[in-house]
Amino acid sequence: MTGEELLQVIEEARASGATVLDLSFKELTAIPGLNELNKLK
């Protein structure tokens, strides 16, 4: 998953009101959007 794809997934989760996002099977080597993930609280 690219950084851009990850940011899109995060944005979709935020827009849907999600408070949890399971990224365990996305083969991530970095998390370029960590600040965006924090906004899901």
Secondary structure, DSSP 8 states (H G I E B T S, - for coil): --HHHHHHHHHHHHHHT-S----TTS--S--TTHHHHHTT-
